[in-house]
Amino acid sequence: MPSRRAVLAGLNGGALASLTGCVSTDGTAATPGTETDTTWPMVGADRMRSGYLPLAAAPRSSPSERFTAPLEGTPIGQPIIADGVALQSTWYGVEAFDAVTGESMWRFRDEEPDETAVQYQPPAVHNGRAYVGTESGVIALNVESGEEQWRVDTASRVSAPPVAGYDWNTLYIGTLDGTILAVSLKERSSSSPGTVQWRKTVYGEINRLVSQHVAGVTAGTTGGEVYMVYDGRGLWRTKVPGGVTAMTAEQGNSLYVATFGGGVLKLRTAAHAGRVSWHAEDGPVAQGLLVRADGALYGADGGGLTRLDIDHGREQWTFDDAASSVPAAAGDTLYIGGSDSILAYKLSGGTGVAGARIDPLRWQYSHGGGSASGVSIADGAVFAAIGDGQRLLALE
């Protein structure tokens, strides 16, 4: 497979992604976003885990640096940006910064007797509260001060980033021992915020959650199973050919699942009960997030950034300059971390036929080394968590 650099030399600055696939066009249905007042309140931006804000403004040409802020610990996953605050999960805890200036606001670390490193999942943020998964449960923090508001204890570590249900009425939690919890986020006649509505135990560690329907949640496990749970009752279960690494859903009955070593699958939900619609056996591992935008799926792993046709799962192109960081998309652009830079790709992949693509990049920003664990889009900027040097970077 010819490298991108080899084609650059032969096409005067063009770039090639080599792979099999059908003929594709150089056009895209996506248009540049114009809204600068946007948020990224949870992993994947929304309860479907689309990873895409179609109306959000973000840099489409060479950006400038808004700020760089040091982190206490090595970052985990995407930055979360809401209520004017940027939060980054790290192996130290959760660290909060002013989203405009980068000024440190607070750091939260739950008490551990031996003070060993723990994994804090990226939180979900809404209406002045940050919901943080820890080794022993979920904790609601005041997003401005970091003060604890309430907590729900679990028997084991929260192992999946929390996902909000419809209209932020409910927060769904998944744990290492296979427990799914539905926690109330709003005052009700029979319960207050922080009340557990139900618990359901499934087999295996839960590492991905999506809230596709008005009620209920879909969970993926490291053991390679997908469960749909409604009101504490299991509705269906589907075995997939590898541990679940990412899931994204769309309105209706379509769920897309990336696996470790088993490719990407489209499942039909609701009355179809998890039936497989298509299986892209060579699809990307898509560690952390499978972006759904412009009629396609985008996932990154050690082999680069890949675009799949959403209707059939056919591979359209791959760019090997992208690392396996968690990506994000806005308007007509996808943003991802490379080995020492942040890259902005056209959603279309540029001009070309099949896997051969010319001019796919909008810009590339070198940040001085080290891969990004994830990027997010909010407030007209790209936020990136950089592992080397442990820092949070904002570009505008």
C-alpha positions in Angstrom: 0.0 0.0 0.0 1.7 3.3 -1.1 2.1 5.7 1.7 0.7 9.2 1.8 4.2 10.7 1.6 5.0 8.7 -1.5 2.0 10.2 -3.3 2.8 13.7 -2.0 6.0 13.5 -4.0 4.2 12.3 -7.1 1.2 14.6 -7.0 2.7 18.0 -6.0 1.2 18.2 -2.6 -1.8 15.9 -3.1 -2.4 13.1 -0.7 -3.4 9.5 -1.3 -5.2 7.1 1.0 -4.8 3.6 -0.4 -7.3 0.9 0.0 -10.1 -1.0 -1.8 -13.4 0.6 -2.2 -16.0 1.9 -4.6 -15.9 5.1 -6.7 -16.6 8.1 -4.6 -17.0 11.8 -5.4 -15.2 14.8 -4.2 -18.3 16.5 -3.0 -19.9 16.4 0.5 -23.4 17.2 1.8 -21.8 18.8 4.8 -21.3 22.6 5.0 -19.1 24.8 7.2 -20.5 25.4 10.7 -21.2 29.0 11.8 -22.4 28.7 15.4 -19.7 29.7 17.9 -21.7 29.1 21.1 -21.6 25.3 21.2 -20.8 22.7 23.8 -19.4 19.2 23.9 -21.1 18.0 27.1 -20.2 14.3 27.0 -18.1 11.8 25.1 -19.3 11.9 21.5 -21.1 15.2 22.0 -24.6 13.7 22.4 -26.5 10.7 23.7 -26.2 9.0 20.3 -22.4 9.3 20.5 -22.4 10.8 17.0 -19.1 12.7 17.6 -20.4 15.4 15.2 -21.8 19.0 15.5 -23.0 19.9 12.0 -23.7 23.6 12.9 -20.6 24.2 15.0 -17.9 26.6 13.9 -14.4 25.4 14.1 -11.1 26.4 12.5 -11.0 25.5 8.8 -7.7 27.1 8.0 -4.4 27.3 10.0 -5.4 28.0 13.6 -3.8 30.0 16.3 -3.4 28.9 19.9 -6.1 30.0 22.4 -4.2 28.5 25.3 -2.1 25.7 26.6 -2.8 24.5 30.2 -0.8 22.0 32.2 -2.5 18.8 33.5 -1.6 17.1 36.7 -2.1 13.7 35.2 -1.9 11.9 31.8 -5.1 12.6 29.9 -7.9 10.0 29.2 -10.2 10.5 26.2 -11.8 13.6 25.0 -12.0 17.0 26.7 -15.6 17.9 27.8 -16.6 21.5 27.3 -19.9 23.0 28.7 -21.0 25.9 30.9 -17.8 27.8 29.9 -15.6 25.1 31.5 -13.3 22.6 29.9 -12.9 19.4 31.9 -10.3 16.8 31.3 -10.2 13.3 32.8 -6.7 12.1 33.7 -5.0 9.4 35.7 -4.9 11.9 38.5 -8.6 12.8 38.5 -10.8 15.4 36.7 -9.3 18.8 36.0 -11.3 21.9 35.2 -10.2 25.0 33.3 -11.8 28.2 32.0 -12.7 27.4 28.4 -11.6 30.8 27.2 -8.5 31.6 29.1 -7.3 28.1 30.2 -7.0 29.3 33.8 -7.1 26.3 36.2 -10.4 26.3 38.2 -10.3 23.1 40.3 -9.0 19.5 40.4 -11.1 16.6 41.7 -9.6 13.4 43.0 -11.8 11.0 45.0 -10.1 9.6 48.1 -8.1 6.4 47.7 -6.4 4.9 50.7 -3.2 4.0 48.8 -3.2 7.0 46.5 -2.5 4.8 43.4 -3.4 5.9 39.9 -7.0 5.4 39.0 -8.9 5.8 35.8 -11.5 8.6 35.7 -13.9 8.3 32.8 -14.7 11.6 30.9 -17.7 13.1 32.7 -21.1 14.3 31.4 -21.9 18.0 32.1 -25.3 19.7 32.2 -27.0 22.6 33.9 -24.0 23.4 36.2 -23.3 19.8 37.2 -20.4 17.5 36.2 -21.2 13.8 36.6 -17.9 11.9 37.2 -17.4 8.2 37.3 -14.8 7.0 39.8 -13.5 3.7 41.3 -16.5 3.5 43.6 -19.4 5.2 41.9 -20.6 8.4 40.2 -20.3 11.8 41.8 -22.1 15.0 40.9 -19.9 18.1 41.2 -20.6 21.8 40.9 -19.0 22.6 37.6 -17.8 26.0 38.8 -16.3 25.0 42.1 -15.7 21.3 41.9 -17.7 20.8 45.2 -19.5 17.5 45.6 -23.4 17.7 45.4 -24.2 14.0 45.7 -22.9 10.6 44.9 -24.1 7.1 44.1 -22.0 4.2 45.2 -21.3 1.2 43.0 -19.8 -2.2 43.9 -17.0 -1.7 41.3 -15.3 0.9 39.1 -17.3 3.0 36.7 -15.8 1.6 33.4 -17.8 3.5 30.7 -18.2 7.2 30.1 -21.7 8.2 31.5 -24.4 8.9 28.9 -27.4 11.1 29.5 -30.9 9.9 28.6 -33.5 11.9 26.7 -33.7 15.5 27.8 -31.2 14.9 30.6 -33.8 13.2 32.8 -31.6 10.2 33.5 -27.9 9.4 33.6 -26.8 5.9 32.7 -23.7 4.3 34.3 -21.8 1.1 33.4 -19.4 -0.7 35.7 -16.5 -3.1 35.7 -18.7 -5.9 37.2 -21.4 -5.6 34.5 -23.9 -3.4 36.3 -26.0 -0.8 34.5 -27.5 1.9 36.6 -30.2 4.5 35.7 -29.8 7.6 38.0 -32.3 10.4 38.2 -31.0 13.8 37.3 -34.3 15.8 37.8 -36.6 16.3 40.8 -39.6 14.1 40.6 -42.6 13.4 42.8 -41.1 10.1 43.9 -37.4 10.8 43.8 -34.7 13.5 43.9 -31.5 13.9 41.8 -29.1 11.1 42.5 -31.8 8.5 43.1 -31.1 5.1 41.5 -34.2 4.3 39.4 -33.0 0.7 38.5 -30.0 -1.6 38.3 -29.4 -4.3 35.7 -26.6 -6.8 35.8 -25.2 -8.2 32.5 -22.3 -10.5 31.7 -18.9 -8.7 31.4 -17.3 -5.3 31.8 -19.3 -2.5 30.3 -17.2 0.0 28.4 -19.6 1.8 26.0 -23.1 3.2 26.4 -25.5 4.9 24.1 -29.0 6.2 24.8 -30.6 5.8 21.4 -34.3 5.8 22.3 -36.5 8.0 24.5 -36.2 5.5 27.3 -33.5 2.8 27.9 -29.9 2.4 27.1 -27.7 0.2 25.0 -24.4 -1.2 26.5 -21.4 -2.8 24.9 -18.9 -5.0 26.8 -15.2 -5.9 26.5 -16.4 -9.5 26.1 -18.1 -8.7 22.8 -21.8 -8.4 23.6 -24.3 -5.6 23.1 -27.3 -5.3 25.4 -30.5 -3.2 25.1 -32.0 -2.5 28.5 -35.3 -0.7 29.2 -36.6 0.1 32.7 -34.2 -2.4 34.2 -35.3 -5.2 31.8 -33.1 -6.7 29.1 -34.9 -6.5 25.8 -32.2 -8.2 23.6 -28.6 -9.3 23.5 -26.3 -9.7 20.4 -22.9 -11.3 20.3 -20.3 -9.4 18.2 -16.9 -10.7 17.0 -14.7 -8.8 19.4 -14.7 -6.6 22.4 -16.8 -3.4 21.8 -14.5 -0.4 21.3 -17.1 2.2 20.1 -20.8 2.6 19.4 -22.9 5.2 17.7 -26.6 5.3 16.9 -29.0 7.2 14.8 -32.7 8.1 15.3 -34.7 5.0 14.3 -33.3 1.5 14.5 -29.7 1.7 13.5 -26.7 1.1 15.8 -23.1 0.9 14.6 -20.6 -1.1 16.7 -16.8 -1.1 16.3 -14.9 -4.1 17.8 -11.4 -5.1 18.7 -10.3 -7.3 15.8 -13.8 -8.0 14.5 -14.5 -5.1 12.3 -17.5 -2.8 12.4 -21.2 -3.9 12.3 -24.5 -2.3 11.7 -27.2 -3.7 14.0 -30.9 -3.2 13.6 -32.6 -2.5 17.0 -36.1 -2.2 18.4 -38.2 -5.1 17.0 -35.2 -6.3 15.0 -33.6 -7.2 18.4 -30.0 -6.6 17.4 -30.0 -8.3 14.0 -26.8 -7.7 11.9 -27.5 -5.6 8.8 -24.0 -5.5 7.5 -20.5 -6.4 8.8 -17.3 -4.7 7.6 -14.8 -7.3 8.7 -11.8 -5.0 8.1 -13.3 -1.9 9.6 -11.3 0.2 12.1 -11.1 -0.6 15.7 -12.2 3.0 16.4 -10.9 3.2 19.9 -13.3 5.4 21.9 -15.5 6.8 19.3 -17.0 6.0 15.9 -17.9 9.4 14.3 -21.1 9.5 12.3 -21.3 12.4 9.8 -22.0 13.2 6.1 -23.5 9.8 5.4 -20.4 7.9 6.7 -18.6 6.5 9.7 -15.1 7.6 10.6 -12.9 5.6 13.0 -9.2 5.7 13.9 -6.8 3.0 15.0 -3.1 2.1 14.5 -3.7 1.9 10.8 -5.0 5.4 10.4 -8.3 7.2 9.9 -10.9 5.3 7.9 -14.2 6.3 6.3 -16.9 3.7 5.8 -20.0 4.1 3.7 -22.9 4.1 6.3 -25.3 2.1 4.1 -23.1 -0.9 3.3 -20.0 -0.6 5.4 -17.7 -0.3 2.4 -14.3 1.2 3.0 -13.9 4.4 1.1 -10.5 5.6 2.1 -7.8 5.5 4.9 -5.3 8.2 5.8 -2.3 6.7 7.7 -1.1 10.1 9.1 -3.8 10.1 11.8 -3.1 8.4 15.1 -5.7 6.4 17.1 -6.8 9.4 19.2 -10.5 10.0 19.7 -11.7 12.2 16.9 -14.4 14.9 16.6 -16.2 16.5 13.6 -17.9 19.8 13.0 -19.4 21.4 9.9 -17.5 19.8 7.0 -14.3 18.9 8.8 -13.0 16.1 11.0 -10.3 16.8 13.6 -8.0 14.2 15.0 -4.6 13.8 16.7 -1.5 12.7 14.8 1.8 11.6 16.3 2.9 15.2 17.0 0.1 17.4 15.6 -3.6 18.0 15.3 -5.0 17.4 11.8 -8.1 18.8 10.2 -9.5 16.6 7.4 -12.2 17.3 4.9 -15.1 15.0 5.6 -15.1 14.0 2.0 -11.4 13.1 2.1 -10.7 15.6 -0.7 -11.0 14.8 -4.4 -10.4 11.4 -5.9 -11.6 8.0 -7.1 -12.0 5.1 -4.7 -9.1 5.1 -2.2 -7.0 7.6 -4.2 -7.5 11.1 -2.7 -5.9 14.4 -3.4 -5.8 17.4 -1.0 -7.6 15.8 2.0 -6.2 18.1 4.7 -7.4 21.6 5.6 -4.5 22.1 8.0 -2.0 20.5 10.3 -0.9 22.1 13.6 2.3 20.9 15.2 2.2 21.1 18.9 5.7 19.9 19.8 5.4 16.2 20.1 3.2 13.6 21.8 -0.1 12.0 20.7 -3.5 13.4 21.7 -5.8 11.1 23.6 -8.8 12.9 22.1 -10.1 16.1 20.6 -13.4 18.0 21.0 -15.2 21.0 19.4 -16.8 23.8 21.3 -17.1 27.6 21.4 -15.5 27.9 17.9 -12.3 26.1 19.0 -10.7 22.6 18.9 -9.7 21.3 22.3 -7.1 18.5 22.4 -5.7 16.6 25.3 -1.9 15.9 24.8 -0.3 13.1 26.7 3.3 14.2 26.2 3.9 17.0 28.7 0.4 16.4 30.1 -1.5 19.5 28.7 -4.7 20.7 27.4 -4.5 22.6 24.1 -7.2 24.9 22.6 -6.9 26.1 18.9 -9.1 28.7 17.2 
